[in-house]
Amino acid sequence: MPEENIDSREYGLQRQLSAGQIAMVAVGGSIGTGLLLGSGAAIHIAGPAVIISYIISALIAWIVAMAMGELSCMRPAAGSFGVYAEIYLNDWAGFVARYGYWFSVVIAVGSELVAAGTYMRAWFPHVPVVFWMAIFGLLLLAVNYFPVGQYGTFEYWFAFLKVLTIFLFIVVGAALLLGGKVHPQYVSDGGFAPNGWGAAFLAASFGLYSFLGVEMVAISSGEAQSSRAVARATHIAFAMLGFLYLGAMVVLVGVMPWRNAGVTESPFVTVFRVAGVPSASFIMNLVVLSAALSGANATLYVASRMMFSLARSGSAPRKMGELNAHGVPMPAVLVSMLGIAAAIVVQFLTPNAYLYIINSALVGGMLAWLVSLAAHVSFRRKVSPEQFAGLQLRAPLGAAGSVVAFIAIVAAIVCTAWVSDSQVAAKSAVAYVLGLTVAFFLVRKPRQG
């Protein structure tokens, strides 16, 4: 399909998001239960060497962020990597990337609301989780109904609350360690890498899940004020995520005995208890509640835009591509909330629901990253010198960096087969792609017949 036709698909969306708002959408979508709860699983696998796991993950995520940023500055689009795949790869890649990502983030919306409802039980133990999920679901609908500029302002301050909390946590934790008030735990129980250095690489898949969210800058680019705003948002989002994740990991394994980490309680609560902070559970319950709701809000936004893009490309019902008076694809927003119902079922039927959910999201998110990196390599071969010179952001490592990151992500997914907590990711990856491939031919054939 001609590139100009692809570019004209997303007419009607309002370009109102600033660099700060875009960055906070990405940060808000990334820092959900992944850091506040899922970090415990990564620490359990690697011990203090989880710091290395997150450094590896950060390097891979940086390459992905720069590649997506370059593509987004060249061609801002709500369909982002799906659109880039169509232009620089093929229709199959665009379909698989968008639907694979949509399914994963829809599941994530549900998981965040399940988490939010669970946190509310600390204050209202007799109120069912489903009740809170319904209340919070209506809140998300209300926020997403209004113009994207107002949505961006709401998510900015919502995400800012948890960013500030984690920043203060890092500062306080560092002060405790440097001031000698807490004995450093880095080598106190089996050494820095108690499970071997290989465990640090195995735990990298959890680190990659934590960084899932950097691609939200590319998705938000379709409603960005300018390409310059997209470039600035890419740098801001990654810098914030890199500092917060790495800083949090350094403090967590420094203050807390690594064997105490798990997925049944946030390591943050454990650390506050060790530090003797009054009302630690209350404070962290409030923080993880806001983190879950902010994560759900950002994730619902990108899920709806991905479904909107699928509809405008002819791969989803045309109704999903309709906009309300504020330029918001409300039918796509509503259908993207189906993950809430799915999460309820998974929560009741599966004992370790959280781990299954994050690994399902990992596969879909990594699939989007892989397609983006492949599209970036193709883009670098096809872009003209004049077009390249005019870009507001350029990936420093170029196509070579994208190739290295592609191989590293595939290796991380394969490595999950040796981690009991994440084997479902490795087992489902192939089935995930095959299922989407079958769907591609079923959906596309009638259109082309």
Secondary structure as the mmCIF struct_conf table of DSSP 4:
data_model
#
loop_
_struct_conf.conf_type_id
_struct_conf.id
_struct_conf.beg_label_comp_id
_struct_conf.beg_label_asym_id
_struct_conf.beg_label_seq_id
_struct_conf.end_label_comp_id
_struct_conf.end_label_asym_id
_struct_conf.end_label_seq_id
HELX_RH_AL_P HELX_RH_AL_P1 GLU A 3 ASP A 7
TURN_TY1_P TURN_TY1_P1 SER A 8 GLY A 12
STRN STRN1 LEU A 17 LEU A 17
HELX_RH_AL_P HELX_RH_AL_P2 ALA A 19 SER A 30
BEND BEND1 ILE A 31 GLY A 32
HELX_RH_AL_P HELX_RH_AL_P3 THR A 33 LEU A 36
TURN_TY1_P TURN_TY1_P2 LEU A 37 GLY A 38
HELX_RH_AL_P HELX_RH_AL_P4 SER A 39 ALA A 46
HELX_RH_3T_P HELX_RH_3T_P1 GLY A 47 ALA A 49
HELX_RH_AL_P HELX_RH_AL_P5 VAL A 50 MET A 74
BEND BEND2 ARG A 75 ARG A 75
TURN_TY1_P TURN_TY1_P3 ALA A 78 GLY A 79
HELX_RH_AL_P HELX_RH_AL_P6 SER A 80 TYR A 88
TURN_TY1_P TURN_TY1_P4 LEU A 89 LEU A 89
HELX_RH_AL_P HELX_RH_AL_P7 ASP A 91 MET A 120
TURN_TY1_P TURN_TY1_P5 ARG A 121 TRP A 123
TURN_TY1_P TURN_TY1_P6 PRO A 125 HIS A 126
BEND BEND3 VAL A 127 VAL A 127
HELX_RH_AL_P HELX_RH_AL_P8 VAL A 129 TYR A 145
BEND BEND4 PHE A 146 PHE A 146
HELX_RH_AL_P HELX_RH_AL_P9 VAL A 148 LEU A 178
TURN_TY1_P TURN_TY1_P7 GLY A 179 GLY A 180
BEND BEND5 LYS A 181 VAL A 182
BEND BEND6 TYR A 186 GLY A 190
BEND BEND7 PHE A 192 ALA A 193
TURN_TY1_P TURN_TY1_P8 PRO A 194 ASN A 195
HELX_RH_AL_P HELX_RH_AL_P10 TRP A 197 LEU A 202
TURN_TY1_P TURN_TY1_P9 ALA A 203 ALA A 203
HELX_RH_AL_P HELX_RH_AL_P11 ALA A 204 PHE A 211
TURN_TY1_P TURN_TY1_P10 LEU A 212 GLU A 215
HELX_RH_AL_P HELX_RH_AL_P12 MET A 216 SER A 220
HELX_RH_3T_P HELX_RH_3T_P2 SER A 221 GLU A 223
STRN STRN2 ALA A 224 ALA A 224
BEND BEND8 GLN A 225 GLN A 225
HELX_RH_AL_P HELX_RH_AL_P13 SER A 227 VAL A 255
BEND BEND9 MET A 256 MET A 256
HELX_RH_3T_P HELX_RH_3T_P3 TRP A 258 ASN A 260
BEND BEND10 VAL A 263 GLU A 265
HELX_RH_AL_P HELX_RH_AL_P14 PRO A 267 VAL A 274
TURN_TY1_P TURN_TY1_P11 ALA A 275 GLY A 276
TURN_TY1_P TURN_TY1_P12 PRO A 278 SER A 279
HELX_RH_AL_P HELX_RH_AL_P15 ALA A 280 ARG A 312
TURN_TY1_P TURN_TY1_P13 SER A 313 GLY A 314
BEND BEND11 SER A 315 ALA A 316
HELX_RH_3T_P HELX_RH_3T_P4 ARG A 318 GLY A 321
TURN_TY1_P TURN_TY1_P14 ALA A 325 HIS A 326
BEND BEND12 GLY A 327 GLY A 327
HELX_RH_AL_P HELX_RH_AL_P16 MET A 330 VAL A 335
TURN_TY1_P TURN_TY1_P15 SER A 336 MET A 337
HELX_RH_AL_P HELX_RH_AL_P17 LEU A 338 LEU A 349
TURN_TY1_P TURN_TY1_P16 PRO A 351 ASN A 352
HELX_RH_AL_P HELX_RH_AL_P18 ALA A 353 LYS A 382
HELX_RH_AL_P HELX_RH_AL_P19 PRO A 385 ALA A 389
TURN_TY1_P TURN_TY1_P17 GLY A 390 GLY A 390
BEND BEND13 GLN A 392 GLN A 392
TURN_TY1_P TURN_TY1_P18 PRO A 396 LEU A 397
HELX_RH_AL_P HELX_RH_AL_P20 GLY A 398 CYS A 415
HELX_RH_3T_P HELX_RH_3T_P5 THR A 416 TRP A 418
HELX_RH_3T_P HELX_RH_3T_P6 SER A 420 SER A 422
HELX_RH_AL_P HELX_RH_AL_P21 GLN A 423 GLN A 448
#
